[in-house]
Structure formats: C-alpha cells, structure tokens
Amino acid sequence: MYRFKNLLRSYFSFSKKELNGIFVLFILMGLVLIIPYLYPLFVKDEKYDLESFRIEAERFRASAAKREMEQKKGRSDPELSLVKPVYFEFDPNGLSNQHWLQLGLSVKQIRVIRNFELKGGRFFKKEDLKRIYSISEKQYKILEPFVLINNNNSQKDSKSFTTNYKPAGIPFRTSTSIIELNSADSLELESVRGIGPAFASRIIRFRKRLGGFYRKEQLLEVYGMDSVKYNQLKDLIQVNGELIIKINLNTFTFEEIKRHPYLTYKQMNAIIQYRSQHGSFRSIDDLMKIAILNEEIIRKIEPYIVLSP
C-alpha cells in the first residue's frame, strides 16, 4: 500500500515550475475559448446592402427583357435603320453605305443591294430598284422621285460592270486593307473573310458590353470564335485603344457597369459598397482590398477604368 502511494505521488506530483506552466496553459485555453465571443465587439464585418443590389438586378433583368423584345421587333439596334431619313437625288449604282443609311435603308437592305451588285447587277432605270426584294413598294414610291441614274453609265453592260466595279461600301479585301475593330460597323466587319452577318452582330454586341477592345486577342472571347478562325482574321484587323469607353471608378453607377462581361453582379456591388464605406479609390490596386476580386480580374478591367475625384 505504501509503495502504491509512492508510485501515485511520483506520477501526479508537480514541481513549482511545472505548476506555473500548467497555469499559463489554462490561461491560454481560456483565451481561446473566450476570443470568439469577444471578436464581434472589437471587429465589425463589412456589410453589403444586398437589398439595393437586388433591386438593381431586377431593374437590369427588366430592361434586358425589354431590349430583347425590341430587337425581335427590329426597333432597338440603331445600326439597323435610320430614324429620320434624309432624302436627296442619288444614283443607286455605287452609292455608299452611308448614303443608303441616310435614305432610310437598313443594314440588311444594304446587304441585299451589295449582293445584287457583286453578282453583276446594275440599275439602268428607276424601276430596277423594285427588283431589290427587300425594298417595299411603299419605300420605293418615297425614293423614286430622287433616283437619278447616270445615262452614260447605264449603257455599260453588266459583264463590264462585274469586271471593273468595286462597291464603295464594301471594298474587296486585300492584304493591306485593315479593319479597325472599335469603329467598324456591321458591313465593314462582314467585308473580312470569315465574318458573316451573325458573327459581325456578336462582335458588335460584345464590343458594346466591353466598352471597346484593347487588344485583338479579345475576339477569342466572342461566342463562336476559335483559335483557327482567329488566326485567319488577326492580320486583317487592328485595335485603336484610344476609342475605348472608360468608366470612372469613383463615380460610376451600377447602371453604367452592369453589362460589363468581366464582372459579376456581386463584384460590381462589392466595389460600390467598398467605395461608399471607404471613400474614393486612389489607385487601381485599392481593388485588391475587396475580398471577392483577384488580381486576374483587376488586370482585365484595368484598361476600362479611370480614376478621378
């Protein structure tokens, strides 16, 4: 029995140094247990106004649905037609795209005329304009008084025309003919081999959402573009970065940035909320302080951002 008590004492007796260590250990354990309850008293989490964000998102969905309906009806895209036509005397042979647009024709109607011309077609008299199936009888009656065909040119046969004529609006592609992506309209884009009407429309829609291209490689982000098609196009296009529409990081609203393809709704809202809580951004790198933004995203949007009070 005595030996057993000595054995227990040898295992469970502590020196003064060991007791001090145990005391410190208990203090540390107590702090670990208490800190989670004390943390909210000293550090306040950033709060985002999710309700205002939800409202903005609903407005965006409503406006997007409205735009889609208008596009189906052919009214929303300003490139499709001219709202107020300007009438003047004109010779339809070789008339430029811009002049056709001024006369009230849509891009689709001009495309039909260009196809007619490229196949050797020519207008010899006013009534020949009726042969363009996309021009309605009502539209022809409006244009008819202004049609003035050059009688000398009308004597040329269509074969000679096919050989020598080069439409003013769609130049034949050459190795030195370069299209600038940020200013080209649908017809100019379609003049590039490999770009059809649907793809030209997708490029323009993506360009509008971006605010413009700052490098050619961004075409690879357009739906339907692959590396093979891009390699065919890259030497026929160029980009003027000065034409990019930029966003002021310190004043933009959700409405101005909501369509940008490089940011999600949550990221847009986080930027706005951070700005309202911390004041104006001093540099692009301040965006790194927002948890849901990473360096890759920040560098992608940097060409579209300016900083001013």
Beta strands, then each sheet from edge to edge (+ up, - down):
strand 1: 179-180
strand 2: 237-238
strand 3: 247-248
strand 4: 305-306
sheet 1: 1+ 2+
sheet 2: 3+ 4+
end
